[in-house]
Amino acid sequence: MRELIIAFGLFLFIEGILYALFPSKMKNMLEKVKTISDNQLRIGGLVFSVIGFLIIWYLKR
């Protein structure tokens, strides 16, 4: 459970740093996300989820 909380904290830290350092670029990126179809977002999310899972699995074994 502790590792999950650390991972969530790291996620928030990285996300916050991006918005703090590049606010206008983040706004532009969010506008571009609106133009992407739901199916493309779903596939991208699944790909990144699998990559993240594989990284965690590799490091934990």
DAKA-V83976 format. One record per run of one state. SS is the DSSP state (alpha for helix, beta for strand, coil for the rest). FROM is the first residue (numbers start at 0). TO is the last residue. If there is no record, write none. Layout:
SS:FROM:TO / SS:FROM:TO
//
This chain:
coil:0:0 / alpha:1:20 / coil:21:21 / alpha:22:32 / coil:33:36 / alpha:37:59 / coil:60:60
//
